[in-house]
Amino acid sequence: MPPRPISTEMRAGCGCIRSAAFANLALWSTGDRLRGVSATRPSTDRPATLPSSDDRGRHATFVTTQWSVVLAAGRSDTPRAQAALARLCQAYWYPLYAYVRRRGYQAPDAQDLTQEFFARLLAQSWLAQADRARGRFRTFLLAALSHFLANEWDKARAQKRGGAVQLVPLQLDSAETRYGQEPADPLTPEQIFERRWALALLDEVLSALRTEHAAAGTEEMFDALKPCLVGDRQAQPYATLAAKLGMTEGAVKVAVHRLRQRYRQLLREEIANTVANPAEVDEEMHHLFAVLAR
């Protein structure tokens, strides 16, 4: 049985920097604070999703993040919440596809399962089951998918193929090619899901960072400096980059420092989009980095 055709092309990846070393960058913020350098200072061109850690301790801006909007809607399912949920699903569908494949389903069935799951998630009142006390989006998604696989797949298979409405344009046409590039390892389906989730999150952050630089007309500089996001600060080829970009070595170091700051900020914002409470951001970051280090 051929998979359901999807017209949208797979969104391009964000480069080859996809390793546990990349996660270390966000943890450098602790050392930066010890040296008196703010790692979470909001930029002037984009409001920070998370509040600054000042003495006032205000967290009002956190309610604007995607998953918080979805949870706040509850059973009412406002258009804003539906749009927020659709954005999250479009960004993080692939970890679920990899989970389904790892559970033993063949590619055509896995594609149908993933599409049908998201169609039902958006069309039915599954959000009412979300528990704010355990409000990580990845936890909710995996629990909902596990329930779907256990109880709903027989019903889904009985439905005419191709009859479901695609509420989220998942790029499933390239999913199996992507899955075929996965390294062989003994991880469980749940561990595979968490690892792919962490890598998908890093991809989202890099994509957002690239988009910002493209809008500012500095995409070439971003491409040149992106490798400096990982690795030891002292080991970076600043002199070579300075010659390539027509900048002084000192200016390159400043640009790299700002790039790392912005990456950390965007990473925190993206993680905030997937948890229900600002207190969970640091815990979620450390958990995902531990997943990548396995």
Backbone as CSV, one residue per row, in Angstrom:
resi,resn,N_x,N_y,N_z,CA_x,CA_y,CA_z,C_x,C_y,C_z
1,MET,0.850,-1.184,0.000,0.000,0.000,0.000,0.886,1.235,0.000
2,PRO,0.766,2.116,-0.979,1.625,3.293,-1.035,1.241,4.295,0.025
3,PRO,2.197,5.059,0.540,1.882,6.072,1.534,1.071,7.188,0.918
4,ARG,0.307,7.856,1.737,-0.479,8.985,1.264,0.438,10.065,0.730
5,PRO,0.206,10.587,-0.492,1.094,11.605,-1.058,1.001,12.912,-0.305
6,ILE,2.142,13.534,-0.097,2.218,14.828,0.567,2.894,15.791,-0.393
7,SER,2.278,16.926,-0.652,2.812,17.827,-1.663,3.903,18.733,-1.143
8,THR,3.910,18.981,0.156,4.895,19.912,0.716,6.254,19.257,0.817
9,GLU,7.303,19.943,0.416,8.649,19.398,0.489,9.159,19.429,1.916
10,MET,10.070,18.507,2.201,10.679,18.463,3.533,11.443,19.752,3.798
11,ARG,11.158,20.379,4.959,11.905,21.580,5.308,13.370,21.229,5.474
12,ALA,14.220,22.050,4.882,15.654,21.759,4.909,16.177,21.781,6.330
13,GLY,17.174,20.932,6.585,17.824,20.911,7.890,18.675,22.132,8.099
14,CYS,19.189,22.280,9.256,19.917,23.498,9.602,21.413,23.281,9.636
15,GLY,21.924,22.364,8.884,23.367,22.190,8.832,23.799,20.906,9.497
16,CYS,25.082,20.729,9.568,25.632,19.454,10.033,25.949,19.451,11.517
17,ILE,25.699,20.565,12.219,26.027,20.603,13.651,24.886,19.956,14.409
18,ARG,24.952,18.626,14.612,23.888,17.910,15.283,24.518,16.878,16.201
19,SER,25.068,17.326,17.318,25.724,16.405,18.220,25.552,16.880,19.640
20,ALA,25.955,16.026,20.587,25.840,16.396,21.995,26.700,17.608,22.316
21,ALA,27.788,17.816,21.578,28.651,18.964,21.852,27.911,20.268,21.679
22,PHE,26.931,20.303,20.768,26.172,21.514,20.528,25.402,21.920,21.783
23,ALA,24.924,20.937,22.515,24.156,21.226,23.710,24.993,21.908,24.776
24,ASN,26.302,21.678,24.776,27.152,22.279,25.792,27.114,23.796,25.746
25,LEU,26.812,24.341,24.580,26.799,25.788,24.431,25.855,26.447,25.418
26,ALA,24.655,25.893,25.558,23.691,26.490,26.468,24.153,26.395,27.912
27,LEU,24.895,25.347,28.242,25.383,25.205,29.611,26.512,26.180,29.911
28,TRP,27.129,26.756,28.885,28.188,27.743,29.129,27.646,29.010,29.783
29,SER,26.333,29.194,29.745,25.776,30.408,30.317,26.124,30.546,31.789
30,THR,26.243,29.413,32.491,26.617,29.476,33.907,27.983,30.101,34.071
31,GLY,28.949,29.662,33.272,30.281,30.248,33.336,30.288,31.698,32.938
32,ASP,29.466,32.070,31.952,29.379,33.461,31.540,28.881,34.328,32.677
33,ARG,27.889,33.836,33.421,27.378,34.641,34.530,28.432,34.798,35.609
34,LEU,29.235,33.773,35.833,30.290,33.876,36.835,31.318,34.926,36.436
35,ARG,31.482,35.113,35.108,32.424,36.127,34.638,31.762,37.486,34.465
36,GLY,30.487,37.584,34.880,29.808,38.860,34.793,29.208,39.142,33.436
37,VAL,29.077,38.133,32.579,28.508,38.325,31.254,27.092,37.779,31.257
38,SER,26.136,38.577,30.850,24.751,38.133,30.810,24.526,37.244,29.610
39,ALA,24.027,36.030,29.850,23.761,35.093,28.755,22.305,35.106,28.335
40,THR,21.477,35.882,29.043,20.053,35.867,28.721,19.527,37.266,28.437
41,ARG,20.402,38.218,28.145,19.951,39.563,27.867,19.117,39.584,26.601
42,PRO,17.892,40.112,26.651,17.065,40.115,25.456,17.661,41.012,24.383
43,SER,17.486,40.620,23.130,17.942,41.456,22.035,16.951,42.572,21.810
44,THR,17.335,43.565,21.022,16.462,44.691,20.763,15.512,44.435,19.616
45,ASP,15.757,43.402,18.805,14.938,43.170,17.626,13.863,42.119,17.840
46,ARG,13.887,41.400,18.955,12.869,40.373,19.181,12.648,40.245,20.667
47,PRO,11.400,40.375,21.122,11.156,40.268,22.562,11.431,38.870,23.068
48,ALA,12.013,38.769,24.242,12.308,37.457,24.813,11.025,36.807,25.275
49,THR,10.913,35.525,25.042,9.736,34.793,25.502,9.780,34.627,27.008
50,LEU,10.954,34.326,27.510,11.102,34.170,28.948,11.443,35.502,29.589
51,PRO,10.975,35.764,30.818,11.332,36.995,31.493,12.774,36.962,31.954
52,SER,13.342,38.135,32.138,14.687,38.193,32.693,14.632,37.808,34.161
53,SER,15.757,37.286,34.667,15.788,36.823,36.058,16.166,37.974,36.974
54,ASP,15.280,39.012,37.021,15.565,40.147,37.878,14.916,39.922,39.239
55,ASP,15.079,40.913,40.128,14.582,40.771,41.486,13.059,40.795,41.554
56,ARG,12.416,41.349,40.515,10.955,41.428,40.555,10.321,40.065,40.336
57,GLY,10.994,39.172,39.607,10.501,37.817,39.438,9.208,37.706,38.658
58,ARG,8.944,38.663,37.768,7.706,38.617,37.009,7.810,37.579,35.898
59,HIS,6.729,36.842,35.652,6.710,35.804,34.619,5.528,35.996,33.666
60,ALA,5.025,37.214,33.547,3.821,37.439,32.754,4.014,37.077,31.296
61,THR,5.193,37.321,30.749,5.396,37.086,29.329,5.390,35.611,28.982
62,PHE,5.533,34.749,29.967,5.613,33.317,29.682,4.309,32.787,29.095
63,VAL,3.185,33.397,29.430,1.914,32.872,28.952,1.779,32.990,27.448
64,THR,2.671,33.732,26.778,2.571,33.887,25.333,3.217,32.728,24.583
65,THR,3.873,31.803,25.276,4.535,30.706,24.582,3.508,29.706,24.083
66,GLN,3.920,28.899,23.081,2.976,28.080,22.341,2.213,27.078,23.221
67,TRP,2.914,26.252,23.966,2.252,25.204,24.737,1.433,25.790,25.874
68,SER,1.879,26.901,26.444,1.091,27.558,27.485,-0.238,28.056,26.930
69,VAL,-0.217,28.584,25.707,-1.456,29.020,25.062,-2.390,27.837,24.863
70,VAL,-1.833,26.714,24.401,-2.647,25.523,24.164,-3.269,25.032,25.468
71,LEU,-2.486,24.932,26.518,-3.002,24.436,27.789,-4.020,25.392,28.388
72,ALA,-3.787,26.691,28.234,-4.708,27.669,28.785,-6.075,27.587,28.114
73,ALA,-6.093,27.171,26.835,-7.361,27.082,26.120,-8.231,25.946,26.660
74,GLY,-7.582,24.858,27.091,-8.321,23.729,27.638,-9.348,23.192,26.667
75,ARG,-10.545,23.056,27.139,-11.603,22.483,26.311,-12.163,23.476,25.304
76,SER,-11.867,24.767,25.470,-12.440,25.761,24.567,-11.787,25.747,23.191
77,ASP,-10.519,25.336,23.104,-9.816,25.210,21.823,-9.983,26.451,20.954
78,THR,-9.475,27.562,21.398,-9.577,28.808,20.656,-8.751,28.734,19.376
79,PRO,-9.060,29.566,18.377,-8.241,29.588,17.158,-6.769,29.833,17.430
80,ARG,-6.471,30.669,18.418,-5.080,30.933,18.755,-4.403,29.674,19.273
81,ALA,-5.123,28.926,20.104,-4.557,27.685,20.631,-4.376,26.658,19.524
82,GLN,-5.332,26.570,18.610,-5.204,25.640,17.491,-4.003,25.989,16.626
83,ALA,-3.787,27.291,16.382,-2.634,27.713,15.585,-1.337,27.391,16.307
84,ALA,-1.317,27.588,17.626,-0.118,27.289,18.413,0.176,25.788,18.392
85,LEU,-0.864,24.985,18.535,-0.675,23.541,18.520,-0.207,23.073,17.144
86,ALA,-0.778,23.633,16.083,-0.373,23.259,14.734,1.094,23.573,14.498
87,ARG,1.546,24.708,15.017,2.959,25.081,14.855,3.854,24.086,15.562
88,LEU,3.489,23.698,16.779,4.293,22.743,17.533,4.304,21.380,16.854
89,CYS,3.161,20.949,16.355,3.095,19.658,15.681,3.939,19.653,14.418
90,GLN,3.899,20.738,13.668,4.668,20.809,12.433,6.166,20.787,12.721
91,ALA,6.563,21.369,13.843,7.982,21.409,14.195,8.473,20.073,14.743
92,TYR,7.606,19.325,15.409,8.075,18.166,16.170,7.381,16.864,15.789
93,TRP,6.924,16.753,14.532,6.270,15.523,14.117,7.261,14.373,13.937
94,TYR,8.484,14.670,13.502,9.381,13.583,13.135,9.756,12.677,14.309
95,PRO,10.014,13.170,15.512,10.298,12.242,16.616,9.200,11.208,16.827
96,LEU,7.947,11.590,16.581,6.863,10.622,16.713,6.894,9.603,15.580
97,TYR,7.206,10.045,14.383,7.326,9.099,13.271,8.428,8.080,13.568
98,ALA,9.579,8.553,14.059,10.674,7.645,14.392,10.258,6.677,15.496
99,TYR,9.470,7.155,16.438,8.974,6.277,17.514,8.081,5.174,16.946
100,VAL,7.176,5.546,16.037,6.272,4.558,15.440,7.063,3.513,14.647
101,ARG,8.045,3.972,13.874,8.869,3.027,13.117,9.613,2.094,14.054
102,ARG,10.129,2.635,15.159,10.887,1.813,16.094,9.988,0.804,16.814
103,ARG,8.694,1.097,16.846,7.744,0.151,17.436,7.452,-1.016,16.494
104,GLY,8.003,-0.988,15.277,7.878,-2.118,14.381,6.939,-1.944,13.209
105,TYR,6.319,-0.775,13.083,5.426,-0.542,11.958,6.236,-0.254,10.697
106,GLN,5.763,-0.753,9.549,6.404,-0.486,8.278,6.132,0.952,7.843
107,ALA,6.946,1.428,6.906,6.891,2.830,6.513,5.501,3.301,6.091
108,PRO,4.790,2.597,5.186,3.465,3.092,4.785,2.504,3.227,5.963
109,ASP,2.477,2.199,6.841,1.594,2.275,8.003,2.043,3.361,8.966
110,ALA,3.354,3.524,9.150,3.866,4.555,10.058,3.494,5.944,9.556
111,GLN,3.539,6.147,8.243,3.147,7.440,7.687,1.669,7.699,7.923
112,ASP,0.846,6.702,7.670,-0.585,6.868,7.910,-0.888,7.083,9.393
113,LEU,-0.205,6.331,10.230,-0.401,6.478,11.675,-0.080,7.896,12.140
114,THR,1.064,8.393,11.710,1.493,9.721,12.155,0.522,10.794,11.678
115,GLN,0.141,10.725,10.406,-0.799,11.716,9.873,-2.152,11.631,10.562
116,GLU,-2.647,10.410,10.742,-3.948,10.234,11.380,-3.916,10.693,12.827
117,PHE,-2.812,10.431,13.517,-2.693,10.862,14.911,-2.813,12.372,15.020
118,PHE,-2.069,13.106,14.187,-2.118,14.559,14.270,-3.469,15.095,13.809
119,ALA,-4.085,14.457,12.818,-5.410,14.893,12.386,-6.408,14.783,13.531
120,ARG,-6.353,13.676,14.253,-7.267,13.496,15.386,-6.910,14.414,16.541
121,LEU,-5.626,14.620,16.758,-5.195,15.493,17.850,-5.765,16.888,17.682
122,LEU,-5.766,17.388,16.449,-6.248,18.733,16.206,-7.761,18.796,16.037
123,ALA,-8.369,17.697,15.594,-9.805,17.733,15.301,-10.663,17.326,16.492
124,GLN,-10.092,16.593,17.441,-10.863,16.112,18.573,-10.387,16.777,19.864
125,SER,-11.044,16.459,20.953,-10.796,17.158,22.220,-9.738,16.469,23.069
126,TRP,-8.668,16.050,22.443,-7.615,15.367,23.205,-6.873,16.315,24.138
127,LEU,-6.906,17.599,23.838,-6.196,18.548,24.684,-6.781,18.604,26.091
128,ALA,-8.035,18.211,26.222,-8.647,18.205,27.550,-7.957,17.216,28.473
129,GLN,-7.210,16.261,27.904,-6.506,15.264,28.699,-5.141,15.752,29.181
130,ALA,-4.693,16.881,28.653,-3.377,17.383,29.033,-3.371,17.803,30.496
131,ASP,-2.373,17.372,31.216,-2.261,17.641,32.646,-1.259,18.763,32.860
132,ARG,-1.736,19.898,33.358,-0.841,21.035,33.566,0.240,20.710,34.588
133,ALA,-0.027,19.786,35.489,0.974,19.426,36.493,2.124,18.646,35.874
134,ARG,1.885,18.042,34.714,2.944,17.326,33.991,2.915,17.858,32.560
135,GLY,3.272,19.147,32.451,2.918,19.880,31.261,3.918,19.947,30.141
136,ARG,4.869,19.035,30.069,5.777,19.079,28.933,5.056,18.580,27.692
137,PHE,5.213,19.301,26.597,4.534,18.941,25.364,4.987,17.577,24.870
138,ARG,6.289,17.282,24.969,6.782,15.997,24.478,6.173,14.846,25.280
139,THR,5.965,15.039,26.580,5.366,14.002,27.413,3.923,13.759,27.011
140,PHE,3.191,14.849,26.798,1.796,14.729,26.371,1.694,14.029,25.022
141,LEU,2.543,14.426,24.067,2.490,13.838,22.731,2.747,12.337,22.768
142,LEU,3.792,11.938,23.495,4.134,10.514,23.513,3.051,9.695,24.187
143,ALA,2.484,10.217,25.266,1.406,9.491,25.948,0.182,9.381,25.045
144,ALA,-0.148,10.470,24.363,-1.311,10.449,23.474,-1.087,9.497,22.306
145,LEU,0.121,9.485,21.738,0.407,8.583,20.630,0.377,7.124,21.084
146,SER,0.922,6.839,22.246,0.903,5.463,22.758,-0.527,4.965,22.932
147,HIS,-1.390,5.848,23.435,-2.800,5.486,23.580,-3.425,5.240,22.210
148,PHE,-3.090,6.092,21.251,-3.628,5.948,19.899,-3.196,4.628,19.269
149,LEU,-1.935,4.289,19.427,-1.438,3.040,18.856,-2.121,1.832,19.487
150,ALA,-2.391,1.925,20.774,-2.966,0.782,21.479,-4.456,0.609,21.222
151,ASN,-5.162,1.717,20.971,-6.619,1.644,20.957,-7.307,2.130,19.691
152,GLU,-6.596,2.885,18.876,-7.281,3.551,17.778,-6.840,3.109,16.386
153,TRP,-5.715,2.405,16.269,-5.185,2.140,14.935,-6.096,1.239,14.106
154,ASP,-6.754,0.281,14.730,-7.661,-0.582,13.979,-8.796,0.226,13.355
155,LYS,-9.296,1.198,14.104,-10.347,2.054,13.570,-9.804,2.916,12.429
156,ALA,-8.587,3.422,12.601,-7.995,4.279,11.578,-7.780,3.508,10.289
157,ARG,-7.378,2.242,10.379,-7.125,1.431,9.185,-8.420,1.120,8.442
158,ALA,-9.535,1.075,9.174,-10.808,0.787,8.543,-11.319,1.969,7.718
159,GLN,-10.799,3.156,8.013,-11.200,4.345,7.275,-10.574,4.318,5.882
160,LYS,-11.255,4.867,4.907,-10.735,4.915,3.551,-9.424,5.671,3.530
161,ARG,-8.383,5.085,2.930,-7.069,5.718,2.857,-7.180,7.010,2.082
162,GLY,-6.556,8.034,2.608,-6.576,9.322,1.936,-7.798,10.144,2.275
163,GLY,-8.709,9.601,3.101,-9.931,10.326,3.385,-9.805,11.334,4.512
164,ALA,-8.774,11.213,5.327,-8.625,12.130,6.451,-8.183,13.503,5.967
165,VAL,-8.629,14.515,6.684,-8.244,15.881,6.354,-6.880,16.168,6.954
166,GLN,-5.986,16.720,6.159,-4.652,17.058,6.658,-4.698,18.443,7.293
167,LEU,-4.786,18.468,8.617,-4.824,19.741,9.324,-3.436,20.289,9.571
168,VAL,-2.431,19.431,9.550,-1.032,19.844,9.683,-0.268,19.279,8.503
169,PRO,0.383,20.119,7.697,1.103,19.619,6.518,2.416,18.947,6.894
170,LEU,2.347,17.716,7.355,3.551,16.977,7.727,4.278,16.535,6.464
171,GLN,5.607,16.685,6.440,6.396,16.354,5.251,6.766,14.874,5.262
172,LEU,5.771,14.016,5.210,6.000,12.589,5.361,6.603,11.945,4.126
173,ASP,6.616,12.673,2.995,7.165,12.069,1.786,8.646,11.765,1.924
174,SER,9.342,12.513,2.773,10.778,12.295,2.972,11.087,11.661,4.322
175,ALA,10.043,11.291,5.059,10.259,10.779,6.411,11.085,9.513,6.417
176,GLU,10.807,8.592,5.492,11.511,7.314,5.516,12.966,7.476,5.109
177,THR,13.242,8.387,4.170,14.637,8.673,3.826,15.385,9.181,5.048
178,ARG,14.742,10.051,5.776,15.338,10.591,6.994,15.530,9.498,8.040
179,TYR,14.521,8.647,8.183,14.614,7.575,9.165,15.707,6.580,8.787
180,GLY,15.890,6.344,7.476,16.913,5.415,7.022,18.317,5.865,7.323
181,GLN,18.494,7.148,7.610,19.806,7.675,7.948,20.104,7.594,9.436
182,GLU,19.131,7.105,10.206,19.347,6.971,11.642,20.423,5.916,11.916
183,PRO,21.353,6.179,12.826,22.359,5.166,13.160,21.734,3.999,13.906
184,ALA,22.277,2.821,13.687,21.801,1.644,14.418,22.248,1.740,15.875
185,ASP,21.335,1.536,16.788,21.676,1.580,18.204,20.650,0.778,18.987
186,PRO,20.958,0.436,20.237,20.063,-0.410,21.030,19.021,0.374,21.819
187,LEU,18.818,1.649,21.520,17.891,2.457,22.297,16.463,1.958,22.137
188,THR,15.675,2.150,23.172,14.259,1.801,23.135,13.509,2.814,22.279
189,PRO,12.276,2.500,21.855,11.488,3.489,21.100,11.333,4.804,21.859
190,GLU,11.163,4.721,23.186,11.015,5.935,23.979,12.305,6.747,23.996
191,GLN,13.448,6.082,24.083,14.729,6.788,24.061,15.005,7.389,22.692
192,ILE,14.616,6.673,21.644,14.752,7.215,20.291,13.918,8.482,20.153
193,PHE,12.694,8.443,20.675,11.820,9.608,20.627,12.473,10.806,21.307
194,GLU,13.010,10.586,22.506,13.596,11.705,23.235,14.817,12.270,22.515
195,ARG,15.638,11.406,21.955,16.824,11.888,21.240,16.423,12.678,19.995
196,ARG,15.466,12.154,19.229,15.026,12.871,18.045,14.343,14.171,18.426
197,TRP,13.655,14.185,19.550,13.022,15.419,20.028,14.084,16.479,20.311
198,ALA,15.135,16.087,21.005,16.197,17.042,21.335,16.851,17.582,20.071
199,LEU,17.120,16.714,19.099,17.748,17.164,17.855,16.803,18.040,17.041
200,ALA,15.525,17.718,17.047,14.557,18.554,16.347,14.494,19.937,16.972
201,LEU,14.604,19.997,18.292,14.588,21.280,18.983,15.799,22.125,18.595
202,LEU,16.975,21.492,18.531,18.174,22.224,18.107,18.029,22.712,16.671
203,ASP,17.418,21.915,15.827,17.180,22.329,14.446,16.298,23.570,14.386
204,GLU,15.254,23.594,15.220,14.367,24.744,15.240,15.109,26.007,15.645
205,VAL,15.989,25.868,16.625,16.752,27.024,17.097,17.703,27.532,16.018
206,LEU,18.412,26.620,15.377,19.324,27.034,14.309,18.569,27.658,13.149
207,SER,17.407,27.114,12.835,16.605,27.672,11.753,16.164,29.090,12.081
208,ALA,15.738,29.309,13.320,15.327,30.651,13.729,16.502,31.617,13.681
209,LEU,17.675,31.147,14.106,18.860,31.999,14.104,19.256,32.356,12.675
210,ARG,19.209,31.390,11.783,19.523,31.654,10.381,18.520,32.644,9.771
211,THR,17.252,32.466,10.090,16.224,33.366,9.568,16.463,34.796,10.011
212,GLU,16.852,34.969,11.260,17.147,36.312,11.756,18.291,36.947,10.981
213,HIS,19.339,36.188,10.740,20.489,36.726,10.018,20.155,36.978,8.547
214,ALA,19.324,36.126,7.965,18.920,36.346,6.577,18.124,37.645,6.452
215,ALA,17.236,37.882,7.422,16.433,39.104,7.407,17.303,40.349,7.588
216,ALA,18.403,40.186,8.328,19.306,41.317,8.565,20.372,41.448,7.481
217,GLY,20.376,40.537,6.511,21.374,40.592,5.447,22.746,40.117,5.869
218,THR,22.815,39.317,6.936,24.111,38.845,7.443,24.188,37.316,7.410
219,GLU,23.471,36.701,6.477,23.450,35.240,6.402,24.834,34.668,6.099
220,GLU,25.619,35.377,5.270,26.963,34.899,4.942,27.838,34.857,6.192
221,MET,27.731,35.884,7.018,28.499,35.889,8.263,28.028,34.778,9.200
222,PHE,26.715,34.540,9.244,26.198,33.468,10.077,26.764,32.123,9.643
223,ASP,26.766,31.856,8.334,27.284,30.582,7.833,28.758,30.410,8.186
224,ALA,29.507,31.510,8.150,30.938,31.435,8.462,31.183,31.214,9.949
225,LEU,30.339,31.826,10.783,30.571,31.772,12.226,29.845,30.616,12.913
226,LYS,28.914,29.983,12.224,28.121,28.914,12.846,28.979,27.809,13.454
227,PRO,30.075,27.364,12.802,30.898,26.330,13.449,31.456,26.754,14.796
228,CYS,31.527,28.062,15.044,32.063,28.548,16.321,31.062,28.393,17.461
229,LEU,29.851,27.970,17.139,28.878,27.752,18.195,29.250,26.570,19.072
230,VAL,30.110,25.689,18.577,30.540,24.541,19.364,32.054,24.584,19.507
231,GLY,32.523,23.852,20.473,33.968,23.792,20.664,34.473,24.817,21.652
232,ASP,35.716,24.660,22.028,36.356,25.552,22.989,36.568,26.929,22.388
233,ARG,36.322,27.952,23.182,36.490,29.318,22.691,37.905,29.586,22.190
234,GLN,38.882,29.069,22.892,40.270,29.354,22.545,40.721,28.632,21.285
235,ALA,39.960,27.632,20.854,40.370,26.833,19.703,39.746,27.309,18.395
236,GLN,38.982,28.393,18.423,38.305,28.854,17.222,39.277,29.566,16.279
237,PRO,39.108,29.408,14.961,40.013,30.035,13.976,39.648,31.489,13.722
238,TYR,39.736,32.312,14.757,39.297,33.696,14.633,40.077,34.456,13.556
239,ALA,41.382,34.253,13.479,42.196,34.982,12.503,41.772,34.626,11.077
240,THR,41.556,33.327,10.824,41.129,32.896,9.493,39.764,33.460,9.137
241,LEU,38.857,33.445,10.095,37.533,33.990,9.853,37.577,35.494,9.615
242,ALA,38.449,36.183,10.357,38.576,37.624,10.179,39.025,37.960,8.762
243,ALA,40.004,37.216,8.260,40.477,37.449,6.900,39.386,37.146,5.876
244,LYS,38.615,36.107,6.104,37.560,35.708,5.173,36.437,36.727,5.139
245,LEU,36.090,37.280,6.303,34.963,38.193,6.397,35.349,39.661,6.272
246,GLY,36.651,39.949,6.198,37.093,41.330,6.118,36.855,42.094,7.402
247,MET,37.033,41.410,8.521,36.819,42.009,9.832,38.093,41.871,10.651
248,THR,38.181,42.628,11.725,39.301,42.441,12.636,39.042,41.202,13.479
249,GLU,40.102,40.629,14.029,39.940,39.442,14.856,39.102,39.748,16.085
250,GLY,39.293,40.937,16.644,38.505,41.332,17.804,37.025,41.431,17.473
251,ALA,36.716,41.954,16.274,35.317,42.073,15.869,34.684,40.698,15.673
252,VAL,35.468,39.745,15.161,34.956,38.386,14.987,34.651,37.758,16.343
253,LYS,35.537,37.956,17.312,35.294,37.405,18.644,34.022,37.971,19.260
254,VAL,33.800,39.268,19.059,32.578,39.886,19.577,31.353,39.308,18.881
255,ALA,31.455,39.140,17.554,30.333,38.591,16.790,30.014,37.166,17.220
256,VAL,31.037,36.357,17.469,30.827,34.981,17.918,30.184,34.973,19.300
257,HIS,30.664,35.845,20.181,30.087,35.924,21.525,28.603,36.270,21.450
258,ARG,28.253,37.235,20.604,26.855,37.619,20.466,26.027,36.496,19.831
259,LEU,26.629,35.796,18.889,25.922,34.679,18.263,25.616,33.606,19.291
260,ARG,26.569,33.315,20.156,26.347,32.308,21.195,25.291,32.767,22.188
261,GLN,25.332,34.042,22.541,24.311,34.568,23.437,22.921,34.419,22.835
262,ARG,22.809,34.791,21.568,21.506,34.738,20.917,21.037,33.291,20.768
263,TYR,21.957,32.388,20.483,21.599,30.975,20.391,21.039,30.476,21.720
264,ARG,21.708,30.813,22.811,21.233,30.371,24.132,19.850,30.928,24.417
265,GLN,19.655,32.209,24.065,18.358,32.828,24.333,17.262,32.153,23.513
266,LEU,17.518,31.926,22.234,16.525,31.275,21.390,16.250,29.840,21.851
267,LEU,17.283,29.164,22.331,17.095,27.807,22.832,16.169,27.806,24.038
268,ARG,16.381,28.723,24.948,15.508,28.815,26.116,14.078,29.138,25.691
269,GLU,13.944,30.028,24.719,12.609,30.386,24.251,11.908,29.186,23.607
270,GLU,12.639,28.422,22.812,12.033,27.267,22.149,11.644,26.206,23.171
271,ILE,12.499,25.982,24.169,12.142,25.034,25.227,10.937,25.543,26.002
272,ALA,10.888,26.863,26.247,9.737,27.438,26.939,8.449,27.185,26.177
273,ASN,8.538,27.128,24.857,7.353,26.862,24.043,6.792,25.467,24.260
274,THR,7.550,24.570,24.878,7.130,23.180,25.015,6.902,22.757,26.460
275,VAL,6.967,23.689,27.403,6.672,23.375,28.805,5.590,24.329,29.295
276,ALA,4.979,23.998,30.407,3.844,24.768,30.900,4.208,25.727,32.020
277,ASN,5.420,25.630,32.517,5.806,26.440,33.667,7.233,26.921,33.478
278,PRO,7.506,28.211,33.700,8.875,28.713,33.503,9.901,28.030,34.390
279,ALA,9.461,27.476,35.515,10.387,26.787,36.409,10.910,25.489,35.793
280,GLU,10.257,24.997,34.743,10.660,23.732,34.132,11.721,23.898,33.053
281,VAL,12.022,25.124,32.639,12.907,25.331,31.496,14.299,24.782,31.757
282,ASP,14.913,25.161,32.878,16.262,24.688,33.174,16.307,23.172,33.318
283,GLU,15.315,22.619,33.991,15.261,21.159,34.164,15.136,20.458,32.815
284,GLU,14.295,21.010,31.935,14.104,20.410,30.618,15.379,20.509,29.787
285,MET,16.083,21.638,29.876,17.343,21.785,29.146,18.339,20.727,29.570
286,HIS,18.527,20.562,30.857,19.502,19.594,31.348,19.097,18.165,30.981
287,HIS,17.805,17.895,31.013,17.346,16.559,30.640,17.647,16.270,29.172
288,LEU,17.357,17.205,28.295,17.579,16.981,26.866,19.063,16.881,26.542
289,PHE,19.887,17.640,27.233,21.332,17.537,27.005,21.855,16.179,27.472
290,ALA,21.284,15.685,28.575,21.668,14.356,29.039,21.256,13.291,28.014
291,VAL,20.101,13.478,27.382,19.642,12.563,26.338,20.633,12.553,25.176
292,LEU,21.096,13.721,24.769,22.029,13.820,23.638,23.395,13.236,23.972
293,ALA,23.732,13.217,25.263,25.059,12.728,25.662,25.102,11.212,25.809
294,ARG,23.975,10.522,25.640,23.951,9.064,25.811,24.786,8.390,24.723
